[in-house]
Amino acid sequence: MKVTTKNLSETKVEVTVTLDQNDLKVAEEQAILRLSKEIRVQGFRPGKVPAEIAKKNINPNDLASTTADIAVRRTVPKAFDEAKNIPLVIPNVDIVKFVPGEVLEYKAVAEIVPEIKLGDYKNLKVKREEFKAKKEDVDDVVARVRSAYAEKQVVKRAAKMDDEVVIDFEGSLNGEKFEGGAAKDFKLKLGSHQFIPGFEEGIVGHNSGDRFDLELTFPKDYHAEKLAGQKTVFNVLLKQVNEFILPELNDEFAQKCGPFKTMDDLRSDIENNLTEQNKVKSDEKFKDDLVSELVKKSKIAAPEVLIEDQIRFIKQDIEANAKVQGLSFEDYLTQTGQTEEDWKKQIKELAEARVKASLALQMVAREEKIDIEDEIVDAKINELREVYKKSKEALNNLKDNNVRQDIKNRMVIEKTLNFLVELNSKAEKTDKKSK
C-alpha cells in the first residue's frame, strides 16, 4: 500500500492510496467468502462452497465491486493512521483507477483533528475579578422584597408611573384589527415596559372611566414583522387605578420576611447571599477568562465539521427552551427578526470559540493524563437516570455507548478546567506574594 498526503487546509487532508496485487488479493479472498454465502452450487450446501469453485460462479462485476469496497474499508483507517491524521468524520472516497486483480487507486478526503500547539497553560496570567456586594445592591434587593409585600389600594385619581391599571384595549392598523392587539380587564403596571413605547406613558394622567386613543408606532425591530415600523391606534378604556402601598422598612417588616429580628439582620442576610452569588459569578468568569487566554496563547484551527456540530447543539438548546414556552425555532427566529441564515452567521463565531476551547482543553487533558474512572462515569449515569426516570427516550439514550462516551468527555473537560483553575490560582497567589 502506497500512501501520499495533501493538505487541503489546516483541518482537511486528501489521502491518495494505491493498492497493488497483494493488497487486492486479500480483499478478493474476503469478497469471495462474503459472496459465496449468497450463491447456490449443485452438490454443496449454502455457505459451504469452496472458494475456487465459488469464484467461478460469482458474477465478475459483483466480485469486482465487493473487492473494491472491502479493500477501501480495510485500508482507509490505515492510510490516515500512516499519515498521522485522525479523521473527524467518515472520509469521502473517490476511486480514481481500478483494474481488478492488479491495481486500485483512490482518494479519501476528510476533516481531521488539527495540529494544536498549546500555549503555557500553567501560567496564563489571568486575574480573578472580585464582585463585592455593594450597599446599592443590598438596597435594590430590599426594594424588591418591599415591593413583593406591597398592598394594592384602589384610588380615585389620575394614573401615574408605578401604578397598576386595569384596562380594555383594542389596536388597529389602518382601521383594521390585528391579531393579539386586544384584551379586556388587562392588569398593567405602568413603567414595566410590557407594551410598545408610548403606550404606558399615554395612560399616565388619565382617570378611571376615561376612554381615549393612543396613536403610536411599532418599533422597526419589533418581533412581529407585519407590525414592525407600522403606525397603529390603540383605543383604551381605563377601568381602575391601583396604588401600591409599600410597608415601612422597620424591624416588624424584617420579621415578616423570615427568621430575622431586625432590619440589620435582614440586610446582613441579603449581603451574605449576594456575596455568595458574586463568588460563583467570579469563579465562572475566572474559568471563562482562563479558557479564552489559553485559546489566545495557543495555535488552534477549528474544523468546519465541529463548528457545524456546535451550531446544531446551540440550535437544539434554543429549540428546547422555546418548546417550554410553547414555541418553535421558527417562532424564535420571527421574534428576533432573523432568518435561519442570518442566525447561523451570527452564531458561528460563538460556535467556533467553543470548538477551539474544547480542543484546547482536550489537549491539556492529554498532556496531563487527566481521565475519569469508569465507576465515576457509572455513578453520573445513574444520577441522570434518576433525573430522567419519567422519560423512556432519555433512559434509552443513556444506554447508548456513544452517549456514555460523550458524558465521560464532558466530565474530563470539567475536571481539566478545574485543574487549570487550581494551577493558575496558585500562580496568581505566588505573583501577589512576590510583589
C-alpha positions, 0 to 999 in steps of 0.5 A: 500500500502506497500512501501520499498526503495533501493538505487541503487546509489546516483541518482537511487532508486528501489521502491518495492510496494505491493498492497493488496485487497483494493488497487486492488479493486479500480483499478478493479472498474476503469478497469471495467468502462474503459472496459465496454465502449468497450463491447456490452450487449443485452438490454443496450446501449454502455457505459451504462452497469452496472458494475456487469453485465459488469464484467461478460462479460469482458474477465478475462485476459483483466480485469486482465491486465487493473487492473494491469496497472491502479493500477501501474499508480495510485500508482507509483507517490505515492510510490516515493512521500512516499519515498521522491524521485522525479523521473527524468524520467518515472520509469521502472516497473517490476511486480514481483507477481500478483494474481488478486483480492488479491495481486500485487507486483512490482518494479519501478526503476528510476533516481531521483533528488539527495540529494544536500547539498549546500555549503555557497553560500553567501560567496564563496570567489571568486575574480573578475579578472580585464582585463585592456586594455593594450597599446599592445592591443590598438596597435594590434587593430590599426594594424588591422584597418591599415591593413583593409585600406591597398592598394594592389600594384602589384610588380615585385619581389620575394614573401615574408611573408605578401604578397598576391599571386595569384596562380594555384595549383594542389596536388597529392598523389602518382601521383594521384589527390585528391579531393579539392587539386586544384584551379586556380587564388587562392588569398593567403596571405602568413603567414595566415596559410590557407594551410598545413605547408610548403606550404606558406613558399615554395612560399616565394622567388619565382617570378611571372611566376615561376612554381615549386613543393612543396613536403610536408606532411599532418599533422597526425591530419589533418581533412581529414583522407585519407590525414592525415600523407600522403606525397603529391606534390603540383605543383604551378604556381605563377601568381602575387605578391601583396604588401600591402601598409599600410597608415601612422598612422597620424591624416588624417588616424584617420579621415578616420576611423570615427568621430575622429580628431586625432590619440589620439582620435582614440586610446582613442576610441579603449581603451574605447571599449576594456575596455568595452569588458574586463568588460563583459569578467570579469563579465562572468568569475566572474559568471563562477568562482562563479558557479564552487566554489559553485559546489566545496563547495557543495555535488552534484551527477549528474544523468546519465539521465541529463548528457545524456540530456546535451550531446544531447543539446551540440550535437544539438548546434554543429549540428546547427552551422555546418548546417550554414556552410553547414555541418553535425555532421558527417562532424564535427566529420571527421574534428576533427578526432573523432568518435561519441564515442570518442566525447561523452567521451570527452564531458561528463565531460563538460556535467556533470559540467553543470548538477551539476551547474544547480542543484546547482543553482536550489537549491539556487533558492529554498532556496531563493524563487527566481521565475519569474512572469508569465507576465515576462515569457509572455513578453520573449515569445513574444520577441522570437516570434518576433525573430522567426516570419519567422519560423512556427516550432519555433512559434509552439514550443513556444506554447508548455507548456513544452517549456514555462516551460523550458524558465521560468527555464532558466530565474530563473537560470539567475536571481539566478546567478545574485543574487549570483553575487550581494551577493558575490560582496558585500562580496568581497567589505566588505573583501577589506574594512576590510583589 
